[in-house]
């Protein structure tokens, strides 16, 4: 569980920088964790299953997608 929070914070922070978004620390964790699920789901739909560093990259892409969708909803 602690690893998920740490990884979520790192992924959310990187995605926030890529998308030029000013996220709080808690929001970075939430976006990172949700982004990990979104990225894994979307890449799994096309048959791309990841491990290792590729999983981290997929998580960042998923978090960027979450930020983009949140901007469109706002």
Biopython code that builds the backbone (N, CA, C, O; Angstrom):
import numpy as np
from Bio.PDB.StructureBuilder import StructureBuilder

atoms = [
    (1, "UNK", "N", (0.823, -1.191, 0.000)),
    (1, "UNK", "CA", (0.000, 0.000, 0.000)),
    (1, "UNK", "C", (0.866, 1.253, 0.000)),
    (1, "UNK", "O", (0.583, 2.202, -0.731)),
    (2, "UNK", "N", (1.903, 1.264, 0.802)),
    (2, "UNK", "CA", (2.798, 2.415, 0.847)),
    (2, "UNK", "C", (3.468, 2.617, -0.502)),
    (2, "UNK", "O", (3.641, 3.748, -0.955)),
    (3, "UNK", "N", (3.849, 1.502, -1.151)),
    (3, "UNK", "CA", (4.467, 1.598, -2.467)),
    (3, "UNK", "C", (3.507, 2.225, -3.478)),
    (3, "UNK", "O", (3.939, 2.997, -4.334)),
    (4, "UNK", "N", (2.218, 1.908, -3.395)),
    (4, "UNK", "CA", (1.226, 2.484, -4.308)),
    (4, "UNK", "C", (1.119, 3.988, -4.120)),
    (4, "UNK", "O", (0.984, 4.731, -5.092)),
    (5, "UNK", "N", (1.180, 4.433, -2.885)),
    (5, "UNK", "CA", (1.094, 5.869, -2.615)),
    (5, "UNK", "C", (2.337, 6.583, -3.125)),
    (5, "UNK", "O", (2.231, 7.652, -3.727)),
    (6, "UNK", "N", (3.508, 6.010, -2.893)),
    (6, "UNK", "CA", (4.753, 6.625, -3.358)),
    (6, "UNK", "C", (4.797, 6.649, -4.881)),
    (6, "UNK", "O", (5.118, 7.674, -5.483)),
    (7, "UNK", "N", (4.474, 5.514, -5.504)),
    (7, "UNK", "CA", (4.468, 5.452, -6.969)),
    (7, "UNK", "C", (3.415, 6.395, -7.547)),
    (7, "UNK", "O", (3.661, 7.052, -8.559)),
    (8, "UNK", "N", (2.249, 6.467, -6.914)),
    (8, "UNK", "CA", (1.199, 7.376, -7.373)),
    (8, "UNK", "C", (1.627, 8.826, -7.300)),
    (8, "UNK", "O", (1.305, 9.617, -8.187)),
    (9, "UNK", "N", (2.354, 9.184, -6.248)),
    (9, "UNK", "CA", (2.836, 10.561, -6.114)),
    (9, "UNK", "C", (3.848, 10.885, -7.205)),
    (9, "UNK", "O", (3.812, 11.970, -7.785)),
    (10, "UNK", "N", (4.740, 9.959, -7.484)),
    (10, "UNK", "CA", (5.750, 10.192, -8.525)),
    (10, "UNK", "C", (5.095, 10.282, -9.894)),
    (10, "UNK", "O", (5.388, 11.193, -10.668)),
    (11, "UNK", "N", (4.214, 9.343, -10.194)),
    (11, "UNK", "CA", (3.516, 9.342, -11.491)),
    (11, "UNK", "C", (2.670, 10.605, -11.648)),
    (11, "UNK", "O", (2.692, 11.243, -12.701)),
    (12, "UNK", "N", (1.926, 10.965, -10.603)),
    (12, "UNK", "CA", (1.090, 12.165, -10.657)),
    (12, "UNK", "C", (1.903, 13.437, -10.824)),
    (12, "UNK", "O", (1.492, 14.350, -11.540)),
    (13, "UNK", "N", (3.052, 13.502, -10.170)),
    (13, "UNK", "CA", (3.918, 14.673, -10.291)),
    (13, "UNK", "C", (4.474, 14.802, -11.710)),
    (13, "UNK", "O", (4.491, 15.891, -12.284)),
    (14, "UNK", "N", (4.925, 13.681, -12.264)),
    (14, "UNK", "CA", (5.451, 13.701, -13.633)),
    (14, "UNK", "C", (4.353, 14.073, -14.627)),
    (14, "UNK", "O", (4.579, 14.886, -15.524)),
    (15, "UNK", "N", (3.182, 13.491, -14.474)),
    (15, "UNK", "CA", (2.068, 13.802, -15.375)),
    (15, "UNK", "C", (1.659, 15.265, -15.233)),
    (15, "UNK", "O", (1.333, 15.914, -16.227)),
    (16, "UNK", "N", (1.673, 15.787, -14.016)),
    (16, "UNK", "CA", (1.345, 17.189, -13.802)),
    (16, "UNK", "C", (2.324, 18.117, -14.507)),
    (16, "UNK", "O", (1.927, 19.139, -15.067)),
    (17, "UNK", "N", (3.598, 17.761, -14.478)),
    (17, "UNK", "CA", (4.618, 18.568, -15.170)),
    (17, "UNK", "C", (4.454, 18.474, -16.682)),
    (17, "UNK", "O", (4.582, 19.478, -17.383)),
    (18, "UNK", "N", (4.172, 17.272, -17.190)),
    (18, "UNK", "CA", (3.987, 17.100, -18.632)),
    (18, "UNK", "C", (2.777, 17.884, -19.116)),
    (18, "UNK", "O", (2.824, 18.525, -20.166)),
    (19, "UNK", "N", (1.695, 17.832, -18.349)),
    (19, "UNK", "CA", (0.449, 18.491, -18.750)),
    (19, "UNK", "C", (0.374, 19.944, -18.282)),
    (19, "UNK", "O", (-0.644, 20.605, -18.487)),
    (20, "UNK", "N", (1.430, 20.442, -17.662)),
    (20, "UNK", "CA", (1.496, 21.811, -17.151)),
    (20, "UNK", "C", (0.304, 22.104, -16.234)),
    (20, "UNK", "O", (-0.428, 23.077, -16.412)),
    (21, "UNK", "N", (0.146, 21.222, -15.250)),
    (21, "UNK", "CA", (-0.952, 21.328, -14.306)),
    (21, "UNK", "C", (-0.389, 21.536, -12.910)),
    (21, "UNK", "O", (0.626, 20.939, -12.552)),
    (22, "UNK", "N", (-1.038, 22.371, -12.129)),
    (22, "UNK", "CA", (-0.593, 22.662, -10.775)),
    (22, "UNK", "C", (-1.431, 21.847, -9.798)),
    (22, "UNK", "O", (-2.469, 22.305, -9.320)),
    (23, "UNK", "N", (-0.962, 20.624, -9.506)),
    (23, "UNK", "CA", (-1.695, 19.726, -8.630)),
    (23, "UNK", "C", (-1.106, 19.755, -7.226)),
    (23, "UNK", "O", (0.106, 19.885, -7.051)),
    (24, "UNK", "N", (-1.975, 19.634, -6.231)),
    (24, "UNK", "CA", (-1.487, 19.498, -4.860)),
    (24, "UNK", "C", (-0.893, 18.097, -4.691)),
    (24, "UNK", "O", (-1.049, 17.236, -5.557)),
    (25, "UNK", "N", (-0.221, 17.886, -3.577)),
    (25, "UNK", "CA", (0.407, 16.594, -3.338)),
    (25, "UNK", "C", (-0.624, 15.468, -3.281)),
    (25, "UNK", "O", (-0.412, 14.395, -3.847)),
    (26, "UNK", "N", (-1.725, 15.714, -2.604)),
    (26, "UNK", "CA", (-2.782, 14.698, -2.496)),
    (26, "UNK", "C", (-3.396, 14.415, -3.862)),
    (26, "UNK", "O", (-3.642, 13.259, -4.203)),
    (27, "UNK", "N", (-3.641, 15.450, -4.636)),
    (27, "UNK", "CA", (-4.208, 15.257, -5.976)),
    (27, "UNK", "C", (-3.229, 14.536, -6.888)),
    (27, "UNK", "O", (-3.648, 13.764, -7.750)),
    (28, "UNK", "N", (-1.927, 14.776, -6.714)),
    (28, "UNK", "CA", (-0.925, 14.049, -7.496)),
    (28, "UNK", "C", (-0.990, 12.556, -7.208)),
    (28, "UNK", "O", (-0.897, 11.735, -8.121)),
    (29, "UNK", "N", (-1.150, 12.209, -5.936)),
    (29, "UNK", "CA", (-1.260, 10.801, -5.563)),
    (29, "UNK", "C", (-2.508, 10.183, -6.179)),
    (29, "UNK", "O", (-2.454, 9.089, -6.742)),
    (30, "UNK", "N", (-3.626, 10.883, -6.069)),
    (30, "UNK", "CA", (-4.893, 10.361, -6.601)),
    (30, "UNK", "C", (-4.830, 10.205, -8.120)),
    (30, "UNK", "O", (-5.228, 9.172, -8.657)),
    (31, "UNK", "N", (-4.334, 11.227, -8.805)),
    (31, "UNK", "CA", (-4.225, 11.165, -10.265)),
    (31, "UNK", "C", (-3.251, 10.066, -10.677)),
    (31, "UNK", "O", (-3.487, 9.370, -11.665)),
    (32, "UNK", "N", (-2.172, 9.905, -9.938)),
    (32, "UNK", "CA", (-1.203, 8.861, -10.257)),
    (32, "UNK", "C", (-1.774, 7.465, -10.117)),
    (32, "UNK", "O", (-1.550, 6.612, -10.976)),
    (33, "UNK", "N", (-2.509, 7.224, -9.047)),
    (33, "UNK", "CA", (-3.089, 5.897, -8.828)),
    (33, "UNK", "C", (-4.189, 5.607, -9.838)),
    (33, "UNK", "O", (-4.228, 4.521, -10.416)),
    (34, "UNK", "N", (-5.079, 6.564, -10.056)),
    (34, "UNK", "CA", (-6.147, 6.369, -11.042)),
    (34, "UNK", "C", (-5.556, 6.259, -12.443)),
    (34, "UNK", "O", (-6.010, 5.451, -13.252)),
    (35, "UNK", "N", (-4.545, 7.073, -12.725)),
    (35, "UNK", "CA", (-3.883, 7.025, -14.030)),
    (35, "UNK", "C", (-3.243, 5.681, -14.308)),
    (35, "UNK", "O", (-3.212, 5.225, -15.451)),
    (36, "UNK", "N", (-2.735, 5.050, -13.270)),
    (36, "UNK", "CA", (-2.154, 3.726, -13.430)),
    (36, "UNK", "C", (-3.211, 2.722, -13.876)),
    (36, "UNK", "O", (-2.965, 1.910, -14.768)),
    (37, "UNK", "N", (-4.376, 2.778, -13.258)),
    (37, "UNK", "CA", (-5.464, 1.883, -13.657)),
    (37, "UNK", "C", (-5.940, 2.191, -15.074)),
    (37, "UNK", "O", (-6.163, 1.278, -15.869)),
    (38, "UNK", "N", (-6.095, 3.467, -15.386)),
    (38, "UNK", "CA", (-6.573, 3.867, -16.719)),
    (38, "UNK", "C", (-5.577, 3.430, -17.793)),
    (38, "UNK", "O", (-5.964, 2.850, -18.808)),
    (39, "UNK", "N", (-4.297, 3.712, -17.563)),
    (39, "UNK", "CA", (-3.283, 3.325, -18.539)),
    (39, "UNK", "C", (-3.212, 1.825, -18.750)),
    (39, "UNK", "O", (-3.139, 1.355, -19.886)),
    (40, "UNK", "N", (-3.234, 1.073, -17.662)),
    (40, "UNK", "CA", (-3.187, -0.388, -17.779)),
    (40, "UNK", "C", (-4.412, -0.927, -18.505)),
    (40, "UNK", "O", (-4.307, -1.849, -19.313)),
    (41, "UNK", "N", (-5.569, -0.351, -18.215)),
    (41, "UNK", "CA", (-6.799, -0.785, -18.874)),
    (41, "UNK", "C", (-6.758, -0.486, -20.371)),
    (41, "UNK", "O", (-7.033, -1.362, -21.191)),
    (42, "UNK", "N", (-6.417, 0.745, -20.722)),
    (42, "UNK", "CA", (-6.422, 1.134, -22.133)),
    (42, "UNK", "C", (-5.378, 0.379, -22.943)),
    (42, "UNK", "O", (-5.658, -0.076, -24.052)),
    (43, "UNK", "N", (-4.185, 0.245, -22.395)),
    (43, "UNK", "CA", (-3.149, -0.496, -23.115)),
    (43, "UNK", "C", (-3.479, -1.987, -23.155)),
    (43, "UNK", "O", (-3.113, -2.675, -24.108)),
    (44, "UNK", "N", (-4.166, -2.491, -22.131)),
    (44, "UNK", "CA", (-4.603, -3.886, -22.131)),
    (44, "UNK", "C", (-5.643, -4.168, -23.200)),
    (44, "UNK", "O", (-5.709, -5.271, -23.743)),
    (45, "UNK", "N", (-6.460, -3.155, -23.500)),
    (45, "UNK", "CA", (-7.477, -3.330, -24.549)),
    (45, "UNK", "C", (-6.856, -3.597, -25.910)),
    (45, "UNK", "O", (-7.420, -4.328, -26.725)),
    (46, "UNK", "N", (-5.693, -3.003, -26.154)),
    (46, "UNK", "CA", (-5.034, -3.201, -27.442)),
    (46, "UNK", "C", (-4.013, -4.331, -27.387)),
    (46, "UNK", "O", (-3.277, -4.552, -28.349)),
    (47, "UNK", "N", (-3.965, -5.053, -26.251)),
    (47, "UNK", "CA", (-3.096, -6.213, -26.143)),
    (47, "UNK", "C", (-1.681, -5.911, -25.692)),
    (47, "UNK", "O", (-0.792, -6.744, -25.870)),
    (48, "UNK", "N", (-1.450, -4.756, -25.121)),
    (48, "UNK", "CA", (-0.114, -4.364, -24.672)),
    (48, "UNK", "C", (-0.062, -4.478, -23.150)),
    (48, "UNK", "O", (-0.573, -3.608, -22.444)),
    (49, "UNK", "N", (0.549, -5.542, -22.646)),
    (49, "UNK", "CA", (0.659, -5.762, -21.208)),
    (49, "UNK", "C", (2.092, -5.497, -20.790)),
    (49, "UNK", "O", (3.026, -5.995, -21.418)),
    (50, "UNK", "N", (2.271, -4.718, -19.737)),
    (50, "UNK", "CA", (3.592, -4.218, -19.393)),
    (50, "UNK", "C", (4.101, -4.762, -18.068)),
    (50, "UNK", "O", (3.335, -5.216, -17.217)),
    (51, "UNK", "N", (5.411, -4.701, -17.923)),
    (51, "UNK", "CA", (6.080, -4.971, -16.660)),
    (51, "UNK", "C", (7.275, -4.023, -16.551)),
    (51, "UNK", "O", (7.760, -3.501, -17.555)),
    (52, "UNK", "N", (7.728, -3.813, -15.352)),
    (52, "UNK", "CA", (8.925, -3.009, -15.138)),
    (52, "UNK", "C", (8.735, -1.544, -15.470)),
    (52, "UNK", "O", (7.713, -0.944, -15.135)),
    (53, "UNK", "N", (9.731, -0.974, -16.134)),
    (53, "UNK", "CA", (9.723, 0.464, -16.445)),
    (53, "UNK", "C", (8.621, 0.812, -17.441)),
    (53, "UNK", "O", (8.104, 1.929, -17.421)),
    (54, "UNK", "N", (8.257, -0.122, -18.308)),
    (54, "UNK", "CA", (7.172, 0.133, -19.257)),
    (54, "UNK", "C", (5.855, 0.353, -18.523)),
    (54, "UNK", "O", (5.027, 1.149, -18.966)),
    (55, "UNK", "N", (5.654, -0.336, -17.420)),
    (55, "UNK", "CA", (4.449, -0.144, -16.611)),
    (55, "UNK", "C", (4.413, 1.269, -16.031)),
    (55, "UNK", "O", (3.350, 1.884, -15.950)),
    (56, "UNK", "N", (5.559, 1.775, -15.636)),
    (56, "UNK", "CA", (5.656, 3.139, -15.118)),
    (56, "UNK", "C", (5.290, 4.156, -16.199)),
    (56, "UNK", "O", (4.579, 5.125, -15.933)),
    (57, "UNK", "N", (5.774, 3.931, -17.405)),
    (57, "UNK", "CA", (5.485, 4.833, -18.524)),
    (57, "UNK", "C", (3.998, 4.793, -18.866)),
    (57, "UNK", "O", (3.396, 5.834, -19.130)),
    (58, "UNK", "N", (3.406, 3.611, -18.865)),
    (58, "UNK", "CA", (1.972, 3.470, -19.124)),
    (58, "UNK", "C", (1.172, 4.197, -18.046)),
    (58, "UNK", "O", (0.147, 4.808, -18.347)),
    (59, "UNK", "N", (1.622, 4.139, -16.809)),
    (59, "UNK", "CA", (0.950, 4.838, -15.714)),
    (59, "UNK", "C", (0.989, 6.348, -15.915)),
    (59, "UNK", "O", (-0.007, 7.032, -15.678)),
    (60, "UNK", "N", (2.124, 6.867, -16.348)),
    (60, "UNK", "CA", (2.238, 8.312, -16.610)),
    (60, "UNK", "C", (1.313, 8.710, -17.750)),
    (60, "UNK", "O", (0.658, 9.750, -17.678)),
    (61, "UNK", "N", (1.249, 7.902, -18.798)),
    (61, "UNK", "CA", (0.348, 8.191, -19.917)),
    (61, "UNK", "C", (-1.105, 8.178, -19.442)),
    (61, "UNK", "O", (-1.890, 9.049, -19.818)),
    (62, "UNK", "N", (-1.461, 7.195, -18.620)),
    (62, "UNK", "CA", (-2.816, 7.134, -18.071)),
    (62, "UNK", "C", (-3.141, 8.341, -17.202)),
    (62, "UNK", "O", (-4.259, 8.853, -17.252)),
    (63, "UNK", "N", (-2.176, 8.802, -16.406)),
    (63, "UNK", "CA", (-2.390, 9.984, -15.572)),
    (63, "UNK", "C", (-2.558, 11.232, -16.436)),
    (63, "UNK", "O", (-3.369, 12.101, -16.117)),
    (64, "UNK", "N", (-1.803, 11.325, -17.520)),
    (64, "UNK", "CA", (-1.969, 12.459, -18.445)),
    (64, "UNK", "C", (-3.356, 12.446, -19.066)),
    (64, "UNK", "O", (-3.971, 13.498, -19.242)),
    (65, "UNK", "N", (-3.849, 11.269, -19.396)),
    (65, "UNK", "CA", (-5.205, 11.144, -19.940)),
    (65, "UNK", "C", (-6.227, 11.608, -18.907)),
    (65, "UNK", "O", (-7.180, 12.308, -19.248)),
    (66, "UNK", "N", (-6.034, 11.221, -17.644)),
    (66, "UNK", "CA", (-6.955, 11.646, -16.576)),
    (66, "UNK", "C", (-6.966, 13.165, -16.426)),
    (66, "UNK", "O", (-8.028, 13.765, -16.259)),
    (67, "UNK", "N", (-5.805, 13.779, -16.486)),
    (67, "UNK", "CA", (-5.730, 15.238, -16.375)),
    (67, "UNK", "C", (-6.431, 15.895, -17.560)),
    (67, "UNK", "O", (-7.159, 16.872, -17.386)),
    (68, "UNK", "N", (-6.216, 15.362, -18.767)),
    (68, "UNK", "CA", (-6.853, 15.929, -19.963)),
    (68, "UNK", "C", (-8.375, 15.810, -19.882)),
    (68, "UNK", "O", (-9.093, 16.744, -20.237)),
    (69, "UNK", "N", (-8.862, 14.668, -19.417)),
    (69, "UNK", "CA", (-10.315, 14.470, -19.290)),
    (69, "UNK", "C", (-10.880, 15.430, -18.220)),
    (69, "UNK", "O", (-11.949, 16.009, -18.412)),
    (70, "UNK", "N", (-10.177, 15.590, -17.124)),
    (70, "UNK", "CA", (-10.630, 16.501, -16.073)),
    (70, "UNK", "C", (-10.686, 17.941, -16.573)),
    (70, "UNK", "O", (-11.578, 18.697, -16.189)),
    (71, "UNK", "N", (-9.746, 18.319, -17.418)),
    (71, "UNK", "CA", (-9.781, 19.672, -17.999)),
    (71, "UNK", "C", (-10.986, 19.861, -18.905)),
    (71, "UNK", "O", (-11.594, 20.931, -18.917)),
    (72, "UNK", "N", (-11.332, 18.831, -19.659)),
    (72, "UNK", "CA", (-12.481, 18.925, -20.566)),
    (72, "UNK", "C", (-13.799, 18.991, -19.789)),
    (72, "UNK", "O", (-14.743, 19.657, -20.213)),
    (73, "UNK", "N", (-13.855, 18.303, -18.663)),
    (73, "UNK", "CA", (-15.078, 18.309, -17.847)),
    (73, "UNK", "C", (-15.259, 19.647, -17.171)),
    (73, "UNK", "O", (-16.387, 20.120, -17.044)),
    (74, "UNK", "N", (-14.186, 20.266, -16.738)),
    (74, "UNK", "CA", (-14.257, 21.545, -16.044)),
    (74, "UNK", "C", (-14.871, 22.594, -16.851)),
    (74, "UNK", "O", (-14.997, 23.730, -16.394)),
]
sb = StructureBuilder()
sb.init_structure("model")
sb.init_model(0)
sb.init_chain("A")
sb.init_seg("    ")
for serial, (resi, resn, name, xyz) in enumerate(atoms, 1):
    if name == "N":
        sb.init_residue(resn, " ", resi, " ")
    sb.init_atom(name, np.array(xyz, "f"), 0.0, 1.0, " ", f" {name:<3s}", serial, name[0])
structure = sb.get_structure()
